[in-house]
Amino acid sequence: MNHMTIIIFGITGDLARRKLIPALCRLIEHKKLTSFLIIGAGREATSKEEIMGRSSEFLGSVPAEIKEMFINSFVYQMVDVCDGESFSAFAQFVQHAEQSRNITMSDRIVYCATASSLFIPITNGLAYSKIIQKNSNDKIIYEKPFGTSKDNASEINNCIQTHFDEKQIFRIDHYLSKELVRTILNIRFSNSIFETQLNSAYVEQVQIIARESIGIKGRAAYCDAYGAVKDMVQNHLLSLLALITLEKPDLLDRNSIAMQRRKVLKNITFKDGILGQCIQYKSEPGISPASKTETFAALTFFVQNNRWDAVPLYLETGKYLTKKETMIRIKFRPIGNQQEANWLTIQIAPEARIFLSLHIKSPQSRDELITVSMEFCHSCVFGSETTGTYEAVFDEVIKGDRWSAIDPEEIEYAWNIAESIQEKNLPLLLYEKGSQGPERKKLCDAFTIDLE
């Protein structure tokens, strides 16, 4: 493996502290990153030791020697990416950092762990300073959500594509790197009982749910600017919807799958929904008392194709709820007069599990049926072999694997859907912290059913 220089813009931010630094430490621990230099860039006047200290609570069982290897190969530079002189000085810092370690040849990876409003100045700065060069092995990662609107996303894409080749560009949806999410297509197309049943003839409804018990955790500016629809629906939940509803690709490779995802997103229509705001949201520091930003969304969609015609697809996401859980729930049509439906549940968080409910005869009765659950526990079978989400993201990019990379067309289609929701001007309903959100029976009674 060539020497790797990893540059992280936004190293002092929440994403780097919680996810990126721990992921890099695990890559070092697992010997997937051996010859490397990590350069952090941020707006704060701080030190690499302080940055590392902020991540300590998220490093888990990472051995002390791995932390030492990380800190010894880590440098930090304060930079204003919107200032040309500051960026030029940063480019010189990068060159000097590599030269001081006798690095003459290095593949560079830049991770933009910043607000999307900084993507254009970062991209221009990288190109003009030649930190990232076109037609090279250098790569650049853009964290979603990508832009703030369809037009803004298009503007960012035009800038990026002016300076770099598409093979160098990684617009990442980290949900696609979650282990069980990566397994969805294998579940669907490697098991005949599902491949033949996941269609409108047998499925009554599909639910895609991402609930959080926490609030905004000090991220007022970001959360109030985006809201649940822009942050979660157009971003992660539509990616999950596309995976669970796409047609079988000719090959289970990245390009074939991406083509089928685009077909789904192009043919999604938004039907109806409700938005909610937690009553306690406006008490958060940095949130205006006049804020109309939604912290909850429950929405109904349909996919206009033969496989899913007339099957409602329910997406729900929210903060300040009873508990954290991310899952896909598929309700099969009951047989005859059977009252209870069979459910297939793919639980992504808090644990990777798959449940299939079945009806069997009760031992106490000749006619009574009871519902039981067949369960697959990912960690029970594979244990510590499961790769963390952001560890997988870095590993993919280092190898040039584009599984989690989103194409410009997919981003455009997702923003079309998000903007169609905004055009509806849905009412904003209030709900209490620690509840299941606002009343939503008009969408689907089953949204109020807990997994347990």
C-alpha positions as CSV (number, residue, x, y, z in Angstrom):
1,M,0.0,0.0,0.0
2,N,1.3,3.5,-0.9
3,H,1.8,6.0,1.8
4,M,-1.4,7.8,2.7
5,T,-1.9,11.4,3.8
6,I,-5.4,11.9,5.2
7,I,-6.5,15.5,5.5
8,I,-9.7,16.2,7.6
9,F,-11.4,19.6,7.3
10,G,-13.6,20.1,10.4
11,I,-11.3,18.0,12.6
12,T,-12.5,20.0,15.6
13,G,-16.2,19.2,14.9
14,D,-18.6,16.7,16.3
15,L,-18.3,14.2,13.4
16,A,-14.5,14.0,13.6
17,R,-14.6,13.8,17.4
18,R,-17.2,11.0,17.6
19,K,-16.7,9.1,14.5
20,L,-13.7,9.9,12.3
21,I,-10.8,9.8,14.8
22,P,-12.1,6.6,16.4
23,A,-12.5,5.0,12.9
24,L,-8.9,5.9,12.0
25,C,-7.7,4.4,15.3
26,R,-9.5,1.2,14.5
27,L,-8.0,1.1,11.0
28,I,-4.5,1.4,12.5
29,E,-5.4,-1.3,15.1
30,H,-6.6,-3.7,12.4
31,K,-3.5,-2.9,10.3
32,K,-5.6,-1.5,7.4
33,L,-3.7,1.8,7.8
34,T,0.1,1.3,8.2
35,S,2.0,4.1,6.4
36,F,0.2,7.4,7.0
37,L,0.1,11.0,8.0
38,I,-3.1,12.6,9.4
39,I,-3.5,16.4,9.0
40,G,-6.3,18.1,10.8
41,A,-7.7,21.5,9.7
42,G,-10.1,23.6,11.6
43,R,-11.0,27.1,12.7
44,E,-10.0,26.8,16.3
45,A,-6.7,27.8,17.9
46,T,-6.1,24.4,19.5
47,S,-3.6,21.5,19.7
48,K,-3.6,17.9,18.5
49,E,-3.5,16.7,22.1
50,E,-6.6,18.6,22.9
51,I,-8.4,17.3,19.8
52,M,-7.4,13.8,20.7
53,G,-8.6,14.3,24.3
54,R,-12.1,15.3,23.1
55,S,-12.4,11.9,21.3
56,S,-11.2,9.9,24.3
57,E,-14.7,8.9,25.4
58,F,-15.5,7.5,22.0
59,L,-12.3,5.4,21.6
60,G,-13.6,2.5,23.6
61,S,-11.1,-0.3,23.9
62,V,-8.5,1.1,21.5
63,P,-5.1,0.1,23.0
64,A,-2.8,2.9,24.4
65,E,-0.1,2.1,21.8
66,I,-2.6,2.6,19.0
67,K,-3.6,6.0,20.4
68,E,0.1,6.8,20.6
69,M,0.7,5.8,17.0
70,F,-2.2,8.1,15.9
71,I,-1.0,11.1,17.9
72,N,2.6,10.7,16.6
73,S,1.3,10.7,13.0
74,F,-1.1,13.6,13.5
75,V,-0.6,17.3,13.0
76,Y,-3.0,20.2,13.2
77,Q,-3.2,23.5,11.4
78,M,-5.7,26.4,11.9
79,V,-7.2,27.5,8.6
80,D,-9.9,29.7,7.2
81,V,-11.0,27.9,4.0
82,C,-12.8,31.0,2.7
83,D,-9.6,33.0,2.8
84,G,-7.2,32.5,-0.1
85,E,-4.0,33.5,1.8
86,S,-5.0,31.2,4.7
87,F,-5.6,28.3,2.3
88,S,-2.2,28.9,0.6
89,A,-0.5,28.8,3.9
90,F,-2.3,25.5,4.7
91,A,-1.0,24.0,1.4
92,Q,2.5,24.9,2.4
93,F,1.9,23.4,5.8
94,V,0.8,20.1,4.2
95,Q,3.9,20.0,2.0
96,H,6.2,20.8,4.9
97,A,4.5,18.1,7.1
98,E,5.1,15.5,4.5
99,Q,8.7,16.6,3.8
100,S,9.6,16.6,7.5
101,R,8.7,12.9,7.6
102,N,10.7,12.2,4.4
103,I,7.5,11.5,2.4
104,T,8.2,12.0,-1.3
105,M,5.2,10.1,-2.7
106,S,1.8,10.0,-1.1
107,D,-1.8,9.4,-2.1
108,R,-3.9,12.1,-0.4
109,I,-7.5,11.7,0.8
110,V,-9.4,14.8,1.9
111,Y,-12.4,14.4,4.1
112,C,-14.8,17.4,4.2
113,A,-16.4,16.9,7.6
114,T,-17.9,20.4,7.4
115,A,-21.2,22.1,6.6
116,S,-21.9,21.8,2.9
117,S,-21.7,25.6,2.7
118,L,-17.9,25.2,2.8
119,F,-17.7,22.5,0.1
120,I,-17.1,25.0,-2.7
121,P,-14.4,27.1,-1.0
122,I,-12.7,23.9,0.1
123,T,-12.9,22.4,-3.4
124,N,-11.6,25.5,-5.0
125,G,-8.8,25.8,-2.5
126,L,-7.7,22.2,-2.9
127,A,-7.6,22.6,-6.7
128,Y,-5.9,25.9,-6.9
129,S,-3.3,25.0,-4.3
130,K,-2.8,21.5,-5.9
131,I,-3.3,19.7,-2.6
132,I,-5.6,17.4,-4.7
133,Q,-4.6,17.0,-8.3
134,K,-6.8,15.8,-11.2
135,N,-5.8,12.6,-12.9
136,S,-4.1,11.3,-9.8
137,N,-4.8,8.7,-7.0
138,D,-5.9,11.6,-4.7
139,K,-9.5,11.4,-3.5
140,I,-12.0,13.7,-1.8
141,I,-14.9,12.8,0.5
142,Y,-18.0,14.9,0.9
143,E,-20.2,14.1,3.8
144,K,-24.0,14.2,3.3
145,P,-26.3,16.0,3.4
146,F,-25.0,17.4,0.1
147,G,-26.1,21.0,-0.2
148,T,-29.2,22.7,1.2
149,S,-31.4,22.4,-1.9
150,K,-31.5,21.0,-5.4
151,D,-30.0,24.2,-6.9
152,N,-27.4,24.4,-4.2
153,A,-26.4,20.7,-4.7
154,S,-26.1,21.3,-8.4
155,E,-23.9,24.3,-7.9
156,I,-21.6,22.3,-5.6
157,N,-21.5,19.4,-8.1
158,N,-20.6,21.7,-11.0
159,C,-17.7,23.1,-8.9
160,I,-16.4,19.7,-7.9
161,Q,-16.7,18.2,-11.4
162,T,-14.8,21.2,-12.9
163,H,-11.8,20.4,-10.8
164,F,-11.7,16.6,-10.3
165,D,-12.5,13.4,-12.1
166,E,-15.6,11.5,-11.0
167,K,-13.5,8.5,-9.9
168,Q,-11.8,10.8,-7.3
169,I,-15.1,12.1,-5.9
170,F,-16.9,10.3,-3.0
171,R,-20.2,11.8,-2.0
172,I,-20.8,9.6,1.0
173,D,-24.0,8.4,2.6
174,H,-22.5,6.6,5.6
175,Y,-25.8,4.7,6.1
176,L,-24.8,2.6,3.1
177,S,-21.7,1.5,4.9
178,K,-23.6,0.1,7.9
179,E,-23.0,-3.7,7.9
180,L,-26.7,-4.7,7.9
181,V,-27.6,-2.1,5.2
182,R,-24.9,-3.6,3.0
183,T,-26.5,-7.0,3.6
184,I,-30.0,-5.9,2.5
185,L,-29.5,-6.8,-1.2
186,N,-28.0,-10.2,-0.3
187,I,-31.1,-10.9,2.0
188,R,-33.4,-9.9,-0.9
189,F,-31.8,-11.6,-3.8
190,S,-30.0,-14.6,-2.3
191,N,-33.0,-16.0,-0.5
192,S,-35.9,-17.2,-2.8
193,I,-38.5,-16.8,0.0
194,F,-37.9,-13.0,-0.1
195,E,-37.0,-12.5,-3.7
196,T,-40.3,-13.8,-4.8
197,Q,-42.4,-12.3,-2.1
198,L,-41.2,-8.7,-1.9
199,N,-43.8,-7.1,-4.3
200,S,-47.3,-5.7,-4.2
201,A,-48.9,-9.1,-4.5
202,Y,-47.6,-10.1,-1.0
203,V,-46.6,-6.9,0.8
204,E,-49.2,-4.6,2.4
205,Q,-46.8,-1.8,3.5
206,V,-43.2,-1.0,4.2
207,Q,-41.9,1.2,7.1
208,I,-38.5,2.8,7.3
209,I,-37.9,4.2,10.7
210,A,-35.1,6.2,12.3
211,R,-35.9,7.3,15.8
212,E,-33.6,9.1,18.3
213,S,-34.0,9.6,22.0
214,I,-31.4,12.5,22.0
215,G,-32.0,16.0,21.0
216,I,-29.7,18.3,19.0
217,K,-26.7,17.9,21.4
218,G,-25.3,21.4,20.9
219,R,-25.7,21.4,17.1
220,A,-28.3,24.1,17.0
221,A,-27.1,25.9,13.8
222,Y,-27.0,22.8,11.8
223,C,-30.2,21.2,13.1
224,D,-32.3,24.3,12.8
225,A,-31.0,25.0,9.2
226,Y,-31.9,21.5,8.0
227,G,-34.7,19.9,10.0
228,A,-35.8,16.3,9.8
229,V,-36.7,16.3,6.1
230,K,-33.5,17.7,4.8
231,D,-31.2,16.0,7.3
232,M,-32.7,12.5,7.5
233,V,-35.4,11.9,4.8
234,Q,-33.7,13.2,1.7
235,N,-30.4,12.0,3.0
236,H,-30.4,8.5,4.7
237,L,-34.0,7.3,4.6
238,L,-34.4,7.6,0.9
239,S,-31.2,5.6,0.4
240,L,-32.7,2.8,2.5
241,L,-36.0,3.0,0.6
242,A,-34.2,2.7,-2.7
243,L,-32.3,-0.4,-1.5
244,I,-35.4,-2.2,-0.2
245,T,-37.5,-1.5,-3.3
246,L,-35.1,-1.5,-6.2
247,E,-35.4,-4.1,-9.0
248,K,-32.8,-6.9,-9.1
249,P,-29.7,-5.6,-10.8
250,D,-28.0,-7.7,-13.5
251,L,-25.0,-7.9,-11.2
252,L,-24.6,-7.1,-7.5
253,D,-21.9,-4.6,-8.3
254,R,-21.8,-0.9,-7.4
255,N,-22.7,0.5,-10.9
256,S,-25.6,-1.9,-11.4
257,I,-27.0,-1.2,-7.9
258,A,-26.6,2.6,-8.3
259,M,-28.5,2.5,-11.6
260,Q,-31.4,0.7,-9.9
261,R,-31.3,3.1,-7.0
262,R,-31.6,6.0,-9.4
263,K,-34.6,4.4,-11.1
264,V,-36.4,4.1,-7.8
265,L,-35.7,7.6,-6.7
266,K,-36.8,9.0,-10.0
267,N,-40.2,7.3,-9.7
268,I,-41.0,8.1,-6.0
269,T,-44.1,10.2,-5.4
270,F,-44.9,11.9,-2.1
271,K,-48.5,11.4,-1.0
272,D,-49.0,12.9,2.5
273,G,-47.5,13.2,5.9
274,I,-47.2,15.1,9.1
275,L,-44.3,17.1,10.6
276,G,-43.7,17.7,14.3
277,Q,-41.6,19.8,16.6
278,C,-40.7,18.8,20.1
279,I,-42.0,21.3,22.7
280,Q,-38.6,21.3,24.4
281,Y,-36.7,22.1,21.2
282,K,-37.1,25.9,21.4
283,S,-35.5,25.8,24.9
284,E,-32.2,24.5,23.4
285,P,-29.3,27.0,23.4
286,G,-29.1,28.7,20.0
287,I,-32.7,27.9,18.9
288,S,-35.0,30.9,18.2
289,P,-38.3,30.9,20.0
290,A,-39.9,31.6,16.6
291,S,-38.3,28.5,15.0
292,K,-40.6,26.5,12.6
293,T,-38.0,23.7,12.0
294,E,-39.4,20.2,12.3
295,T,-37.7,17.7,14.6
296,F,-40.1,14.9,13.5
297,A,-41.5,13.7,10.1
298,A,-43.8,10.8,9.2
299,L,-44.4,10.6,5.5
300,T,-46.2,8.4,3.0
301,F,-44.6,7.6,-0.4
302,F,-45.4,5.4,-3.4
303,V,-43.0,4.0,-6.0
304,Q,-44.4,4.1,-9.5
305,N,-43.4,0.7,-10.9
306,N,-44.9,-2.7,-11.4
307,R,-43.3,-4.3,-8.4
308,W,-44.5,-1.8,-5.7
309,D,-47.6,-0.2,-7.4
310,A,-50.1,0.9,-4.7
311,V,-47.9,-0.3,-1.7
312,P,-47.6,2.6,0.8
313,L,-44.0,3.2,1.9
314,Y,-43.9,5.0,5.3
315,L,-40.8,6.9,6.4
316,E,-40.5,8.2,10.0
317,T,-37.7,10.0,11.7
318,G,-37.5,12.2,14.8
319,K,-35.5,13.4,17.8
320,Y,-36.5,13.5,21.5
321,L,-38.4,10.2,21.2
322,T,-38.7,7.3,23.6
323,K,-35.7,5.4,22.3
324,K,-33.1,5.1,19.6
325,E,-33.9,2.6,16.8
326,T,-33.4,2.4,13.1
327,M,-35.2,-0.3,11.2
328,I,-37.0,-1.4,8.1
329,R,-40.3,-3.2,8.7
330,I,-42.2,-5.1,6.0
331,K,-45.8,-6.1,6.6
332,F,-47.0,-9.0,4.5
333,R,-50.6,-9.4,3.5
334,P,-52.7,-11.7,5.8
335,I,-53.8,-15.0,4.4
336,G,-57.6,-15.3,4.0
337,N,-59.3,-14.3,7.3
338,Q,-56.1,-14.4,9.2
339,Q,-56.1,-11.3,11.5
340,E,-52.4,-11.0,12.3
341,A,-49.9,-10.2,9.5
342,N,-46.4,-11.6,9.2
343,W,-43.6,-9.0,9.6
344,L,-40.0,-9.0,8.4
345,T,-38.0,-6.5,10.5
346,I,-34.4,-5.5,9.6
347,Q,-33.1,-3.7,12.7
348,I,-30.1,-1.6,11.9
349,A,-29.7,0.0,15.4
350,P,-29.3,-0.2,18.3
351,E,-28.2,-3.7,17.3
352,A,-28.0,-5.4,13.9
353,R,-30.8,-8.0,14.0
354,I,-33.4,-9.5,11.6
355,F,-36.7,-10.7,12.9
356,L,-39.4,-12.7,11.0
357,S,-42.7,-13.2,12.8
358,L,-44.5,-16.5,12.2
359,H,-47.9,-17.9,13.4
360,I,-47.9,-21.3,15.1
361,K,-50.5,-23.3,16.9
362,S,-50.7,-22.8,20.7
363,P,-50.0,-26.0,22.7
364,Q,-53.0,-25.1,24.8
365,S,-55.5,-25.1,22.0
366,R,-56.3,-26.9,18.8
367,D,-57.3,-23.8,16.9
368,E,-55.6,-20.8,18.6
369,L,-52.5,-19.3,16.9
370,I,-49.8,-17.5,18.6
371,T,-47.1,-15.3,17.0
372,V,-43.4,-16.2,17.5
373,S,-40.3,-14.5,16.2
374,M,-37.4,-16.1,14.3
375,E,-34.3,-14.0,15.0
376,F,-30.8,-13.5,13.5
377,C,-28.4,-11.6,15.7
378,H,-25.5,-10.3,13.7
379,S,-23.1,-9.8,16.6
380,C,-24.0,-13.2,18.0
381,V,-22.8,-14.9,14.8
382,F,-19.9,-12.6,13.8
383,G,-19.0,-10.9,17.0
384,S,-16.2,-8.4,16.8
385,E,-15.6,-9.1,13.1
386,T,-18.2,-6.5,12.2
387,T,-16.5,-3.4,10.8
388,G,-17.6,0.0,12.2
389,T,-19.5,2.3,9.8
390,Y,-16.8,5.0,9.4
391,E,-14.0,2.5,9.4
392,A,-15.8,0.9,6.4
393,V,-16.1,4.4,4.7
394,F,-12.4,5.0,5.0
395,D,-11.5,1.5,4.0
396,E,-13.7,1.7,0.9
397,V,-12.2,5.1,-0.2
398,I,-8.6,3.9,0.4
399,K,-9.3,0.9,-1.9
400,G,-11.3,3.0,-4.4
401,D,-14.5,1.0,-3.7
402,R,-17.4,3.3,-4.5
403,W,-20.2,1.3,-2.7
404,S,-21.2,4.2,-0.4
405,A,-20.7,6.9,-3.0
406,I,-23.8,8.7,-4.3
407,D,-24.0,9.9,-7.9
408,P,-25.1,13.5,-8.7
409,E,-28.3,12.2,-10.3
410,E,-29.3,10.4,-7.1
411,I,-28.7,13.6,-5.1
412,E,-30.9,15.5,-7.6
413,Y,-33.7,13.0,-7.3
414,A,-33.6,13.0,-3.5
415,W,-33.8,16.8,-3.4
416,N,-36.7,16.7,-5.8
417,I,-38.5,14.5,-3.3
418,A,-37.6,16.7,-0.3
419,E,-38.7,19.8,-2.1
420,S,-42.0,18.2,-3.0
421,I,-42.6,17.6,0.7
422,Q,-41.8,21.3,1.5
423,E,-44.2,22.5,-1.2
424,K,-47.1,20.8,0.7
425,N,-46.7,23.2,3.7
426,L,-47.6,20.5,6.1
427,P,-48.8,21.6,9.6
428,L,-46.2,21.5,12.4
429,L,-47.6,19.5,15.3
430,L,-46.2,19.7,18.8
431,Y,-45.1,16.7,20.9
432,E,-43.5,16.1,24.3
433,K,-39.9,15.0,24.8
434,G,-39.8,11.2,25.6
435,S,-43.0,10.5,23.6
436,Q,-43.5,8.6,20.4
437,G,-44.0,11.9,18.6
438,P,-47.3,13.6,17.4
439,E,-50.4,11.7,16.6
440,R,-50.1,10.0,13.2
441,K,-53.0,7.5,12.9
442,K,-54.1,8.9,9.6
443,L,-50.8,7.5,8.1
444,C,-50.4,4.1,9.7
445,D,-51.5,2.7,13.0
446,A,-48.5,0.4,13.1
447,F,-46.1,3.3,13.5
448,T,-47.0,3.3,17.2
449,I,-46.1,-0.4,17.6
450,D,-42.8,-1.0,19.4
451,L,-40.5,-3.8,18.2
452,E,-40.5,-5.5,21.6
